[in-house]
Amino acid sequence: MTYLVCFLFLSVILFYRLRQKQVERIAFTDALTGGMNDTAFRAAYEKLAARMEPSTYAVVFLNIKGFKFINEYFGSAAGNDTLKYIYSKLIRHICTGEIAARDNSDCFFLCLKEHSKEAIRYRLQKMTADINSFNASSDIEYQFTILQGIYLVDDPKLDVTIVLDRARTACRQRHGTDPCSFFHPEMAKQMQLEYELNTMFEDSIKKRDFQIYLQPKVRLADLTLSGAEALVRWIHPDKGMICPSDFIPLFEENGKICRLDLYVYETVCAYLHKRIEQQKDLFPISVNLSRAHFKDLNFLRKFSELKAKYGIPDGMIEFELTEYSFLDKQQREMVKNCIKQMHRLGFHCALDDFGVGYSALALLKDFDVDTIKLDRQFFVDMTNPKAQTIISGFIEISEKLGIHLVAEGIETKEQMELLKQFHCEMVQGYYFSKPLTIDEFEKWKDTMQKQKVFK
């Protein structure tokens, strides 16, 4: 009996130990590559850093440029195969005492026992060459561009999250054509700025430090106001005017952009509601909608509820989407359904920065958008015959499809006159007005009407 109890006891212990190892293996293994995942990399780095001498290691962040296009053109299965292929090549170059792992997306982290910039560049070049070695047996050459951010670990006691963030920041803040970027103190200042912006965000939302500016859209046929675009400006009581290029990409990355978009939208609704109460004429206002919203299948409910709360008539709010919202093949179907739902709820939909993406015309075929906004780059040199042909072609296509067209970034009389000749419907830009505060916009609108500039 005693032997049986001991046997059962040992069996139970063995079972739980095996079970624990299995759980640990799942928790620390990347299901796609079969190698280390992000959690395992962090744990391995912390173990390594505990006995690491300063200035002996480097942490590298690798980002595959244009990976989303691989998923788009060839499908997610091909994308997954690509990630497995790249990992298999990277791991061949990892020596004893070094670490490699895939991040949670299409990126990779390496920890190399190197501290010389030249040696690191050389090793990364060899890795990139090995990754692109498949071209030797391919009829059509395709080169992967691997963007590289490197942090030279001079303080092994630094928290692993900060170490990884510094490598990631070096990659994000790279300049020029060099794919290799090393972290330096100036980047730390940028990280500090981003930390401060994230910290200030909630308080600024509550105190309404984010202000709405309106930029008019003018109908060229009769020079009347046809609408406006709502743009956000952050005017902090201590920091002053914070540049949109400092906070918009940051909030896009961390998801705060969804909260900010909703804030802008509700402010626009409140403004239109005030005009209704004052019995003033209404005009459509477009608000920007980040692709981050499409992660929530029910995100339009909040917008619809606010529309009803403020009594906004149908057709007065237009959502502007960029072409980047349509890049992911799986997301495209979702976006298509969302546009249909927008129409059912009384919203319009515009495609912003139209023409700069790889499949602009395909989007017009597949998506029921109400408006396209031609990107400003088309109007930089309108004396170019090719540019004129492209612009007039887009205008003609939009007319035949029954889609409104807005020319963005119009700053000169020459641009406006040419667009008139092409029968462009609407223009937006500094030629008529810069973005204005709501009070300035009201004065501008009243002044222009009194002077009969639009009549």
Secondary structure, 3 states (H helix, E strand, C coil): CHHHHHHHHHHHHHHHHHHHHHHHHHHHECCCCCCECHHHHHHHHHHHHCCCCCCCEEEEEEEECCHHHHHHHHCHHHHHHHHHHHHHHHHCCCCCCCEEEECCCCEEEEEECCCCHHHHHHHHHHHHHHHHHHHHHCCCCCCCCEEEEEEEECCCCCCHHHHHHHHHHHHHCCCCCCCEEECCHHHHHHHHHHHHHHHHHHHHHHHCCEEEEEEEEEECCCCEEEEEEEEEEEEECCCEEECHHHHHHHHHHHCHHHHHHHHHHHHHHHHHHHHHHCCCCCCCEEEECCHHHHHCCCCHHHHHHHHHHCCCCCCCEEEEEEHHHHCCHHHHHHHHHHHHHHHHCCCEEEEEEECCCCCHHHHHHHCCCCEEEECHHHHCCCCCHHHHHHHHHHHHHHHHHCCEEEEECCCCHHHHHHHHHCCCCEEECCCCCCCEEHHHHHHHHHHHHHCCCCC
